[in-house]
Amino acid sequence: MHRKKIFLLAAVFLVVALVVPPVLVILQADNTIYKYIIPGVSPTQGSTNITITITPTERSNYNNAIILAAIIAVIFILLFAITMFYGINHTHPEH
């Protein structure tokens, strides 16, 4: 029973490592894109060149989100690996 809890914790670490980083990057990208999507306004008819400029602050925020996502992924993958190693190699004295 003890190993099941350890493996469950390892699964939680893996899920966090796989879900949280992409969500952070997507949310940061959405924050940048949403300022260009204004309800009720459409581009001029016949206009094919729509330019979107991203300010240096927005680019910096996006880069920081990618770095934070990478750090979170590495930490939780390491926690997953350590927990799996502990769960596989852990022995009880009564066994």
N, C-alpha and C positions, 0 to 999 in steps of 0.2 A: 504494500500500500504506500509505503514511503517513496518508492521509486516513481509511482504514478504521479504523485504531487510534484516531484522534481521535473519529470517530463512535461507535465502540464505547465509549469513555470517556464521551461525551455520553449514550449510552443507559444506562450504569450510573448516572450522576448522575440521570437522569430516573426510573429505577426506584427509587432510594433516596428521591427526593423524593415519589414516589407511594405507597410501601409503608411506610416507617418511621413517618411521623407518625400514620396511623390505628392502626397496631399499638401505638404508645405510649399513645394515648388509650384504646384498648380494654383494654390490660393494666391501666392505672390504674383504669378503671371496674370491671374484674373484681376487683381487689384490694379495692375498696369493697364490691362486691356479695357476695363470697364469705363475708364474716363473717356474713351473714344466712342463708346456706344451710348448714344443719347436717344432715349425713346422719342419717336415722332420725327426725327430728322433723318432724311435720306440723302445720299450723295446726289449731286446734280446729274441730271440725265445726260447721257453721253460721256460722262467722265469715267475714264478707265484708269487714270493714274491717281490713286488715293494714297497719299503718303502718311505714314504714322511715324512720328518722331518720339523717341524715348529719351527722356532727360537723363543726365548723368546721375541724378539722385535715384531715379527709378531703376536704372541699370545697376547701381550700387546695391540697392535693396534686393534686387533679384539675385545678384551675385552672392550676397550675404545669405539669402535663403538657400541657395545651392550648397554653400559651405556648411551651413547649419544642418541641412538634410544629410550631407555626407558624414558629418560627425556623429549624428544620431544613429545613422545606419551602421557605422563601424562599431560604435559602443554596444548597440543591441545585438549585433551579430557576434561580437566577442562574448557578451553575456550568454547568448544562446550556446555557443561552443563550450564555454566553461561549464555551464549547467548540464549540458549533455554529457560531457566528459565525467563530471561528478556523478551523474545519474547512472552511467554505465559502470563506473569503477567503484562505486560506493558499496561496501559490504557491511552487514550487521554482525555484531559479535556472536549472536546466537545461531548464525548460519554455518 
